[in-house]
Amino acid sequence: MKQEDAVKAISQSLMKDELVKAIFLKGSMGRGEYDEYSDVDLYCFVDEEDEDLFLTHRLKHLETYRKILFYEDFFIIAPQMIAVFDNLLHVDLFTVTEKSFKEKDYFHVLYDPEGRLTKFQSTQNLLLSLEEFSGCAYDVAWFLFQYNKARQRGNDLWAVEMLQHVMVNFSKVLLHRYKPEKAQLGLKSLESQLPPIQLDKIKKIFMYMTPNFHKKAVYNLIYLMSDEINWIESKVENDSQAVPFLKMMINLLIQQEEEEKN
């Protein structure tokens, strides 16, 4: 598989770089869940004082795999070089230090002669914290609020966009209940992680998330949310405003649905 070939070639080059203290995989390859369509999330662990110098080495290491068509250098959670190769494989090469190591998600160690990654092994998880879950629940309500304003204006395109944000957050809420160990993955993993009954309901919602039919999407969504609201209420922070906000939006949208029928 080309992902494995890329990891092998690039890692062998990185191991020869004295600035590299450890190499590991995250994402689907780090979790052992990758397929032929997966990207490669490859991480290099360096000392903080060596970081700037190492960043100048990255391109030559990536080029040891095969010809690069496009690459880009930017920073999200750490310095990151994105490369697209001539076989259309996409590799993200991240550079982290002990200070910038993000203690989330599972990782697979490829090279760690000094045991630099040992201290992070116990932090591997994809759970949502209480604060994160409460934030997702609140954001479901917030984007429903924004959806409703777009709907009332007759701005169907923006209404669909707001529904997309609703579903991104609601996906994590659902996973927190039905597959908590995968909750951080959110929407991307619903297809494989949700129970069939809930997955069918979500697919029906997405089927109607279009400018012409978004009201049908919301009709299905609010009834699914009504089934989940008591459980959500039992799991959010005690002082969270998420549930009152959610209940208000559910009731408001149900009321609008009934008024439009009449």
C-alpha positions in Angstrom: 0.0 0.0 0.0 1.4 3.4 -1.0 0.8 4.8 2.5 3.1 2.2 4.0 5.7 2.7 1.3 5.7 6.5 2.0 6.0 6.0 5.8 8.9 3.6 5.3 10.9 5.8 2.9 10.4 9.1 4.7 11.0 7.5 8.1 14.3 5.9 7.0 15.5 9.3 5.9 14.3 11.0 9.1 16.1 8.5 11.2 19.4 9.6 9.7 18.7 13.2 10.8 20.4 13.7 14.2 17.9 16.4 15.1 15.0 13.8 15.1 14.5 12.2 18.5 11.3 10.3 17.7 8.9 9.5 14.8 5.3 8.5 15.1 2.0 8.3 13.3 -1.3 9.8 14.2 -4.7 9.9 12.5 -6.1 6.8 10.9 -2.6 5.2 10.5 -1.8 5.9 14.1 -5.0 4.1 15.1 -4.5 1.2 12.7 -7.7 2.1 10.9 -6.4 3.3 7.5 -7.2 2.2 4.0 -6.0 3.0 0.5 -7.6 6.4 0.6 -6.1 7.6 3.9 -3.8 10.5 4.3 -0.5 10.1 6.2 -0.1 12.1 9.4 3.6 11.7 10.2 5.1 13.4 13.3 8.7 14.2 14.1 9.7 14.9 17.7 12.6 17.3 18.1 14.2 19.3 20.9 12.8 22.9 21.1 16.2 24.5 20.4 16.5 22.4 17.2 13.1 23.0 15.8 13.8 26.0 13.5 16.8 24.2 12.0 14.9 21.0 11.5 12.1 22.8 9.7 14.6 23.5 6.9 15.2 19.8 6.5 11.6 18.6 6.0 11.3 19.0 2.2 14.4 16.9 1.5 13.1 14.1 3.7 9.7 14.1 2.0 11.3 14.0 -1.4 13.0 10.7 -0.6 9.6 9.0 -1.2 8.9 10.2 -4.7 8.2 13.4 -6.7 6.2 16.1 -5.0 3.6 17.9 -7.1 2.6 20.5 -4.5 3.6 21.4 -1.0 2.6 24.0 1.6 4.1 25.0 4.9 1.8 26.4 7.6 1.0 26.2 11.3 -2.2 24.9 12.9 -1.4 22.8 16.0 2.3 22.7 15.2 4.6 23.4 12.2 3.2 21.4 9.4 4.3 20.7 5.8 1.6 19.3 3.5 2.9 17.4 0.4 0.9 15.9 -2.5 3.0 13.3 -4.4 2.8 12.3 -8.0 0.7 9.3 -7.1 -1.7 11.7 -5.4 -0.9 10.5 -1.9 -1.2 13.3 0.7 1.3 13.4 3.6 1.2 15.8 6.5 4.6 16.1 8.2 4.2 17.7 11.7 7.0 18.8 13.9 6.5 18.8 17.7 8.5 19.3 20.8 7.8 18.1 24.4 6.1 21.5 25.0 3.9 21.4 21.9 2.9 17.6 21.9 -0.9 17.4 21.8 -2.1 14.8 24.3 -5.0 13.5 22.4 -5.6 10.8 19.8 -3.7 7.5 19.5 -0.3 7.3 18.1 1.9 4.6 16.7 5.6 4.8 17.4 8.0 4.2 14.6 11.3 5.4 16.1 12.1 6.4 19.7 15.5 5.3 20.8 15.6 7.5 23.9 12.0 6.8 25.0 10.9 10.4 24.5 7.3 9.3 23.9 6.9 7.0 26.8 5.4 9.7 29.1 2.7 10.4 26.5 1.5 6.8 26.1 -1.1 7.0 28.9 -2.7 10.2 27.4 -3.9 8.4 24.3 -7.7 8.7 23.9 -10.5 10.2 21.8 -12.9 10.9 24.6 -14.6 14.3 25.0 -14.0 16.0 28.3 -17.0 17.3 30.3 -16.2 20.8 29.1 -15.8 19.7 25.5 -19.1 17.8 25.5 -20.9 20.7 27.0 -19.4 23.0 24.4 -20.6 20.8 21.6 -24.1 20.6 23.0 -24.2 24.4 23.3 -22.9 24.8 19.8 -25.7 22.6 18.4 -28.2 25.0 19.9 -26.3 28.1 18.8 -26.1 27.0 15.2 -29.8 26.0 15.2 -30.4 29.6 16.4 -28.4 30.9 13.4 -30.2 28.4 11.1 -33.5 29.7 12.2 -32.6 33.3 11.4 -31.4 32.3 7.9 -34.6 30.3 7.4 -36.8 33.2 8.4 -34.9 35.5 6.0 -35.4 33.0 3.2 -31.7 32.6 2.8 -31.7 28.9 2.0 -28.0 28.6 1.1 -26.9 30.0 4.4 -29.5 27.9 6.3 -27.9 24.8 4.9 -24.5 26.0 5.9 -25.7 26.6 9.5 -27.2 23.1 9.5 -23.8 21.7 8.5 -22.3 23.3 11.6 -25.2 21.9 13.7 -24.4 18.4 12.5 -20.6 18.7 13.0 -21.3 19.3 16.7 -24.3 17.0 17.0 -22.1 14.2 15.6 -19.8 14.5 18.6 -22.7 14.6 21.0 -24.1 11.3 19.5 -20.7 9.6 19.6 -20.2 10.7 23.2 -23.3 8.5 24.0 -23.0 5.6 21.5 -19.2 5.4 21.0 -17.5 7.6 23.6 -14.0 6.2 22.9 -14.3 7.7 19.3 -16.1 10.9 20.1 -13.3 13.3 19.1 -13.5 12.0 15.5 -17.0 13.4 15.1 -18.8 13.5 11.7 -16.0 11.8 9.8 -16.5 8.5 11.8 -20.3 8.4 12.1 -20.6 5.9 9.2 -18.6 3.3 11.0 -19.3 4.1 14.6 -23.0 4.9 15.1 -25.5 2.1 15.7 -27.6 1.3 12.6 -30.8 2.9 13.9 -29.2 6.3 14.7 -27.1 6.2 11.6 -30.1 5.8 9.4 -31.7 8.8 11.0 -28.6 10.9 10.5 -28.4 9.8 6.8 -32.0 10.9 6.3 -31.2 14.3 7.8 -28.3 14.7 5.4 -30.4 13.6 2.5 -32.6 16.7 3.0 -29.9 19.2 3.8 -30.4 21.1 0.5 -31.7 24.6 -0.3 -35.1 23.2 -1.3 -35.6 20.6 1.5 -33.7 21.8 4.6 -36.9 22.2 6.6 -37.4 18.4 6.2 -33.9 17.9 7.5 -34.7 20.0 10.6 -38.0 18.2 11.1 -36.1 14.9 11.4 -33.3 16.5 13.4 -35.4 18.0 16.1 -37.3 14.7 16.7 -33.9 12.9 17.0 -32.7 15.6 19.4 -35.9 15.2 21.4 -35.1 11.5 21.9 -31.6 12.4 23.1 -32.3 15.6 25.2 -32.8 13.9 28.6 -29.5 12.0 28.2 -27.7 15.2 27.1 -29.1 17.0 30.1 -27.6 14.3 32.4 -24.1 14.7 30.9 -23.5 18.4 30.5 -21.8 20.6 33.1 -24.1 21.6 36.0 -24.0 25.3 35.1 -24.2 24.8 31.3 -26.8 26.8 29.4 -26.7 24.2 26.6 -29.9 22.2 27.5 -32.2 25.2 28.1 -31.0 26.7 24.8 -31.5 23.3 23.0 -35.0 22.9 24.5 -35.9 26.4 23.4 -34.8 25.8 19.9 -36.5 22.4 19.7 -39.8 23.9 20.9 -39.5 26.9 18.6 -38.8 24.8 15.5 -41.6 22.3 16.3 -44.0 25.3 16.7 -42.9 26.7 13.4 -43.4 23.3 11.7 -46.9 23.1 13.1 -47.7 26.7 12.0 -46.5 26.0 8.5 -48.7 22.9 8.2 -51.7 25.0 9.2 
